[in-house]
Every structure is written in C-alpha cells, then in structure tokens.
C-alpha cells in the first residue's frame, strides 16, 4: 500500500504495510515528526493534517486523541495524530500534510 506525505512543496509517496502506525511509516521515510511520547497520547508532536477527501476513511479519533489535538499548533478539522492511525488496506493512498510547525 502507498501513503502520500506533503511537507511544504515536497510530496513523497512511500510504501507501507497494513498494521503499521502512520508515525512509524513517517519516521522510516525521514519525515520530521517527533512522536515524543511514542504513541502514549501524552503529546501532539506527531500531528498531521489528513486530506479532506481521505478523512472519512479513518476511524473516529478517541476522546484522548481529541484532547491532545486541542494542544496542537495549526490543528485543523482534519487533524489527527500519526501515532493513532493504524494502517489498513482501506487507507491505501492516504494523503497527509505535515503542519507548518512540524516542517
């Protein structure tokens, strides 16, 4: 499966496997996402903005994730934490943008 990352003007399409977290795919590709808490929902340093057309394909965010997103700079309606997105075949060709604060 493929995931598309947009960081400023740079767009990269990368390989991913079902069951991987989006954060792990981003790190492997060298994307500038910290993920300081390593998925423990204690920070928002892996905040990404999901393309509006793709947002509905994701399962809803948990209340804890929503609370962390409230603290994320540049958060949008389609913001999510990359550590909380577990990839499935239904998310093939998911497109995410790194917020200005991450880039």
C-alpha positions as a Markdown table, in Angstrom:
| # | Residue | x | y | z |
|---|---|---|---|---|
| 1 | Unk | 0.0 | 0.0 | 0.0 |
| 2 | Unk | 1.1 | 3.6 | -0.5 |
| 3 | Unk | 0.9 | 6.7 | 1.7 |
| 4 | Unk | 1.5 | 10.3 | 0.4 |
| 5 | Unk | 3.2 | 12.8 | 2.6 |
| 6 | Unk | 3.3 | 16.5 | 1.8 |
| 7 | Unk | 5.9 | 18.7 | 3.6 |
| 8 | Unk | 5.8 | 22.2 | 2.2 |
| 9 | Unk | 6.2 | 21.9 | -1.5 |
| 10 | Unk | 7.7 | 18.4 | -1.3 |
| 11 | Unk | 5.4 | 15.4 | -2.0 |
| 12 | Unk | 6.6 | 11.9 | -1.3 |
| 13 | Unk | 4.7 | 8.6 | -1.9 |
| 14 | Unk | 6.0 | 5.8 | 0.3 |
| 15 | Unk | 5.4 | 2.1 | 0.8 |
| 16 | Unk | 3.6 | 1.0 | 3.9 |
| 17 | Unk | 2.2 | -2.3 | 5.3 |
| 18 | Unk | -1.2 | -2.9 | 6.9 |
| 19 | Unk | -0.9 | -2.9 | 10.7 |
| 20 | Unk | 1.8 | -0.3 | 10.7 |
| 21 | Unk | 1.2 | 3.0 | 12.5 |
| 22 | Unk | 1.4 | 6.1 | 10.3 |
| 23 | Unk | 4.0 | 7.5 | 12.7 |
| 24 | Unk | 6.3 | 4.5 | 12.1 |
| 25 | Unk | 5.9 | 4.9 | 8.3 |
| 26 | Unk | 6.7 | 8.6 | 8.5 |
| 27 | Unk | 9.8 | 8.0 | 10.7 |
| 28 | Unk | 11.1 | 5.3 | 8.4 |
| 29 | Unk | 10.8 | 7.8 | 5.5 |
| 30 | Unk | 12.6 | 10.5 | 7.4 |
| 31 | Unk | 9.6 | 12.8 | 7.8 |
| 32 | Unk | 10.1 | 15.4 | 10.6 |
| 33 | Unk | 7.5 | 14.0 | 13.0 |
| 34 | Unk | 8.8 | 13.7 | 16.6 |
| 35 | Unk | 6.3 | 11.4 | 18.2 |
| 36 | Unk | 7.9 | 12.3 | 21.6 |
| 37 | Unk | 5.5 | 10.1 | 23.7 |
| 38 | Unk | 5.8 | 7.2 | 21.2 |
| 39 | Unk | 2.0 | 6.7 | 20.9 |
| 40 | Unk | 1.1 | 7.1 | 24.6 |
| 41 | Unk | -1.2 | 10.1 | 23.9 |
| 42 | Unk | 0.9 | 12.4 | 26.1 |
| 43 | Unk | 1.9 | 14.9 | 23.3 |
| 44 | Unk | 0.9 | 16.2 | 19.9 |
| 45 | Unk | 4.3 | 16.1 | 18.2 |
| 46 | Unk | 3.1 | 13.7 | 15.5 |
| 47 | Unk | 0.2 | 15.9 | 14.4 |
| 48 | Unk | -0.7 | 15.6 | 10.7 |
| 49 | Unk | -3.4 | 17.0 | 8.6 |
| 50 | Unk | -5.3 | 14.4 | 6.6 |
| 51 | Unk | -6.6 | 15.4 | 3.1 |
| 52 | Unk | -10.2 | 16.3 | 3.4 |
| 53 | Unk | -11.2 | 13.6 | 0.8 |
| 54 | Unk | -9.4 | 10.9 | 2.9 |
| 55 | Unk | -10.5 | 12.0 | 6.3 |
| 56 | Unk | -13.8 | 10.0 | 6.2 |
| 57 | Unk | -11.8 | 6.8 | 5.6 |
| 58 | Unk | -10.3 | 7.0 | 9.1 |
| 59 | Unk | -11.9 | 5.6 | 12.2 |
| 60 | Unk | -13.0 | 8.3 | 14.6 |
| 61 | Unk | -10.4 | 9.8 | 17.0 |
| 62 | Unk | -10.7 | 8.8 | 20.6 |
| 63 | Unk | -11.6 | 11.4 | 23.2 |
| 64 | Unk | -7.9 | 11.3 | 24.4 |
| 65 | Unk | -6.6 | 12.0 | 20.9 |
| 66 | Unk | -9.1 | 14.9 | 20.5 |
| 67 | Unk | -7.8 | 16.3 | 23.8 |
| 68 | Unk | -4.2 | 16.2 | 22.5 |
| 69 | Unk | -5.2 | 17.7 | 19.2 |
| 70 | Unk | -6.6 | 20.7 | 21.2 |
| 71 | Unk | -3.0 | 21.4 | 22.1 |
| 72 | Unk | -1.5 | 21.0 | 18.6 |
| 73 | Unk | -0.4 | 24.2 | 16.8 |
| 74 | Unk | -2.1 | 24.6 | 13.4 |
| 75 | Unk | -4.7 | 22.0 | 14.2 |
| 76 | Unk | -7.5 | 21.7 | 11.6 |
| 77 | Unk | -10.8 | 19.9 | 11.3 |
| 78 | Unk | -9.0 | 17.0 | 9.6 |
| 79 | Unk | -6.0 | 16.9 | 12.0 |
| 80 | Unk | -5.0 | 13.6 | 13.5 |
| 81 | Unk | -2.1 | 12.1 | 15.5 |
| 82 | Unk | 0.0 | 9.9 | 13.3 |
| 83 | Unk | 0.7 | 7.5 | 16.2 |
| 84 | Unk | -3.1 | 6.7 | 16.5 |
| 85 | Unk | -3.6 | 5.8 | 12.8 |
| 86 | Unk | -3.1 | 2.1 | 12.2 |
| 87 | Unk | -3.0 | 1.5 | 8.5 |
| 88 | Unk | -5.4 | -0.9 | 6.9 |
| 89 | Unk | -5.9 | -1.7 | 3.2 |
| 90 | Unk | -8.8 | 0.7 | 3.2 |
| 91 | Unk | -6.3 | 3.5 | 3.8 |
| 92 | Unk | -4.2 | 2.8 | 0.7 |
| 93 | Unk | -3.2 | 6.1 | -1.0 |
| 94 | Unk | -3.9 | 8.1 | 2.2 |
| 95 | Unk | -2.7 | 11.6 | 1.8 |
| 96 | Unk | -1.4 | 13.6 | 4.8 |
| 97 | Unk | 0.2 | 17.0 | 5.1 |
| 98 | Unk | 2.7 | 18.0 | 7.8 |
| 99 | Unk | 1.7 | 21.2 | 9.5 |
| 100 | Unk | 4.0 | 24.2 | 9.3 |
| 101 | Unk | 5.0 | 23.6 | 12.9 |
| 102 | Unk | 6.4 | 20.2 | 12.0 |
| 103 | Unk | 8.2 | 21.0 | 8.8 |
